Amino acid sequence: MTAKPQVIVKGRKFDQVLQGARTVFMRDGFERASVDDIAKEAGVSKATLYAYFPDKRLLFLEIAKAECRRQAEEAEAQIDEAIPVAQVLRLAAEKLTAFLVSDFGQRIFRIAVAEAATFPALAHEFYHYGPKLVHDRIADFLRCAVDRGELTIDDIDLAAEQFTQLCKAGIHDRLVFGVGDDSCCAPAAVARVIDGAVQMFMARYGRR
């Protein structure tokens, strides 16, 4: 399998294929999802499916990218300069953790990591449309908050990284290594992580 990125051809049934594939991936997982099932769910022929996506991994990645963009746009739509910084950070943390603990979020992360050696283009693309996209959006918000005098930050990129990592505390490693139980991702446990992330970040960078 070549590691070079492949060009995805978009056409009339492109969105139809994506919706069908998303349904199958979420129901069966990546490994068990078959091209036959995806084509059937999407209501297209296998030839049409392959015309758009010659590789199942590319199809899964495109769905992941669309989901990341959707969540980023939803989060941005909730941002209002009149809202206190801590409240905006809480909204961002809620979006980030919700994706982190979701079945879809866990599956795409594991696939990207597992395929990194044999198909580095997939991992590269996922990083830029997933973690990097989140980082850049948070950094943009922090930069604006600094310009308004609401936060005091010397290194915006580092602060953005710190915030995303704080939102994963006690959750990410357990999910990655499969040692988390139901309590790991329970609403109360996630809320505790979000509260801690926002409080610690504001204690470090909040205007005094």
C-alpha positions as CSV (number, residue, x, y, z in Angstrom):
1,M,0.0,0.0,0.0
2,T,1.5,3.3,-1.1
3,A,1.9,6.0,1.6
4,K,1.2,8.8,-0.9
5,P,-2.1,10.7,-0.4
6,Q,-4.7,9.7,-3.0
7,V,-7.0,12.2,-4.6
8,I,-10.7,11.8,-3.6
9,V,-13.0,12.5,-6.5
10,K,-16.3,14.1,-5.4
11,G,-19.5,13.7,-7.4
12,R,-23.3,13.6,-7.1
13,K,-23.4,10.7,-4.7
14,F,-20.4,11.7,-2.6
15,D,-22.4,12.7,0.5
16,Q,-24.7,9.7,0.1
17,V,-21.7,7.4,0.2
18,L,-20.3,9.2,3.3
19,Q,-23.6,8.9,5.2
20,G,-23.9,5.2,4.4
21,A,-20.4,4.5,5.4
22,R,-20.7,6.4,8.6
23,T,-23.7,4.3,9.5
24,V,-21.9,1.0,8.8
25,F,-18.7,2.1,10.6
26,M,-20.5,3.2,13.7
27,R,-22.5,-0.1,13.7
28,D,-19.8,-2.6,12.8
29,G,-16.5,-0.8,13.5
30,F,-13.7,-0.4,11.0
31,E,-12.4,-3.9,10.6
32,R,-15.8,-5.6,10.3
33,A,-17.3,-3.0,8.0
34,S,-17.4,-4.5,4.5
35,V,-17.4,-2.7,1.2
36,D,-20.6,-4.6,0.2
37,D,-22.4,-3.4,3.4
38,I,-21.3,0.2,2.9
39,A,-22.4,0.2,-0.8
40,K,-25.8,-1.4,0.2
41,E,-26.4,1.1,3.1
42,A,-25.4,4.0,0.8
43,G,-27.6,2.8,-2.0
44,V,-24.8,2.8,-4.6
45,S,-22.9,0.2,-6.6
46,K,-19.5,-1.0,-5.5
47,A,-18.1,0.5,-8.7
48,T,-19.5,3.9,-7.6
49,L,-18.1,3.5,-4.1
50,Y,-14.6,2.6,-5.4
51,A,-14.8,5.5,-7.9
52,Y,-15.0,7.9,-4.9
53,F,-12.9,5.9,-2.4
54,P,-10.4,3.3,-3.7
55,D,-9.4,2.5,-0.1
56,K,-11.6,1.9,2.9
57,R,-9.2,3.8,5.1
58,L,-9.6,6.9,3.0
59,L,-13.3,6.6,3.4
60,F,-13.1,6.4,7.1
61,L,-10.7,9.3,7.3
62,E,-13.0,11.5,5.2
63,I,-15.8,10.8,7.6
64,A,-13.5,11.6,10.5
65,K,-12.4,14.9,8.9
66,A,-16.1,15.9,8.3
67,E,-16.9,15.1,11.9
68,C,-14.0,17.2,13.2
69,R,-15.0,20.1,11.0
70,R,-18.6,19.8,12.1
71,Q,-17.7,19.9,15.8
72,A,-15.3,22.7,15.3
73,E,-18.0,24.8,13.5
74,E,-20.5,24.0,16.2
75,A,-18.1,25.1,18.9
76,E,-17.2,28.3,17.1
77,A,-20.9,29.1,16.7
78,Q,-21.3,29.1,20.5
79,I,-18.4,31.6,21.0
80,D,-19.5,35.1,21.8
81,E,-17.0,37.8,22.9
82,A,-19.5,38.9,25.5
83,I,-19.3,35.5,27.2
84,P,-16.7,35.2,30.0
85,V,-13.5,33.4,28.9
86,A,-14.0,30.6,31.4
87,Q,-17.4,29.8,30.0
88,V,-16.0,29.6,26.5
89,L,-13.3,27.3,27.6
90,R,-15.9,25.1,29.3
91,L,-17.8,24.8,26.1
92,A,-14.6,23.9,24.2
93,A,-13.8,21.3,26.9
94,E,-17.2,19.8,26.7
95,K,-16.9,19.4,22.9
96,L,-13.4,18.0,23.2
97,T,-14.2,15.4,25.9
98,A,-17.5,14.4,24.2
99,F,-15.5,13.4,21.0
100,L,-12.8,11.8,23.1
101,V,-15.1,9.4,24.9
102,S,-17.3,8.7,21.9
103,D,-17.1,5.3,20.1
104,F,-16.4,7.2,16.9
105,G,-13.6,9.3,18.4
106,Q,-11.9,6.3,20.0
107,R,-12.1,4.2,16.8
108,I,-10.6,6.9,14.5
109,F,-7.8,7.6,16.9
110,R,-6.9,3.9,17.2
111,I,-7.1,3.4,13.5
112,A,-4.9,6.4,12.7
113,V,-2.2,5.2,15.2
114,A,-2.4,1.6,14.1
115,E,-2.0,2.6,10.4
116,A,0.7,5.2,11.0
117,A,3.6,2.9,10.0
118,T,2.1,1.4,6.9
119,F,-0.1,4.3,5.8
120,P,1.4,7.5,7.3
121,A,-0.7,9.7,5.0
122,L,-3.8,8.7,6.9
123,A,-2.2,9.5,10.3
124,H,-0.9,12.8,9.0
125,E,-4.3,13.8,7.6
126,F,-6.1,12.8,10.8
127,Y,-3.6,14.8,12.9
128,H,-4.2,18.0,10.8
129,Y,-7.9,17.7,10.6
130,G,-8.3,16.4,14.2
131,P,-5.8,17.4,17.0
132,K,-4.2,20.2,15.0
133,L,-7.5,21.7,14.0
134,V,-8.6,21.7,17.7
135,H,-5.3,23.2,18.7
136,D,-5.5,26.0,16.0
137,R,-9.0,27.0,16.9
138,I,-8.2,27.1,20.6
139,A,-5.1,29.1,19.9
140,D,-7.0,31.6,17.8
141,F,-9.5,32.1,20.7
142,L,-6.8,32.5,23.3
143,R,-5.0,35.1,21.1
144,C,-8.2,37.2,20.8
145,A,-8.7,36.9,24.6
146,V,-5.2,38.1,25.2
147,D,-5.7,41.0,22.8
148,R,-8.8,42.0,24.8
149,G,-6.8,41.8,28.0
150,E,-8.8,38.9,29.4
151,L,-5.9,36.5,29.6
152,T,-2.1,36.9,30.1
153,I,-0.2,34.4,27.9
154,D,3.3,34.6,26.6
155,D,3.3,31.4,24.6
156,I,-0.1,30.9,22.9
157,D,0.8,27.6,21.2
158,L,1.9,26.1,24.5
159,A,-1.1,27.3,26.3
160,A,-3.4,25.7,23.7
161,E,-1.6,22.4,24.0
162,Q,-1.8,22.6,27.8
163,F,-5.6,23.2,27.7
164,T,-6.3,20.2,25.4
165,Q,-4.1,17.9,27.5
166,L,-5.9,19.1,30.7
167,C,-9.2,18.1,29.1
168,K,-7.8,14.5,28.6
169,A,-6.5,14.0,32.2
170,G,-7.6,10.7,33.6
171,I,-9.6,9.8,30.5
172,H,-7.3,9.5,27.4
173,D,-4.7,7.0,28.7
174,R,-7.4,4.7,30.1
175,L,-9.3,4.6,26.8
176,V,-6.1,4.1,24.8
177,F,-5.0,1.2,26.9
178,G,-8.4,-0.2,27.4
179,V,-8.3,-0.1,31.1
180,G,-11.1,2.3,31.7
181,D,-14.4,1.1,33.1
182,D,-17.8,2.8,32.9
183,S,-16.8,5.2,35.7
184,C,-14.0,6.5,33.5
185,C,-16.3,8.2,31.0
186,A,-19.4,8.7,33.3
187,P,-20.9,12.2,33.1
188,A,-19.8,13.0,36.6
189,A,-16.2,11.9,35.9
190,V,-16.0,13.9,32.7
191,A,-17.5,16.9,34.4
192,R,-14.8,16.6,37.1
193,V,-12.1,16.7,34.4
194,I,-13.6,19.7,32.7
195,D,-14.0,21.6,35.9
196,G,-10.3,20.9,36.8
197,A,-9.1,21.9,33.3
198,V,-10.9,25.2,33.3
199,Q,-10.0,26.1,36.9
200,M,-6.3,25.2,36.4
201,F,-6.0,27.1,33.1
202,M,-7.7,30.2,34.5
203,A,-5.5,30.1,37.6
204,R,-2.4,30.1,35.4
205,Y,-3.5,32.5,32.7
206,G,-6.5,34.4,34.0
207,R,-6.1,38.2,34.4
208,R,-5.2,39.2,37.9
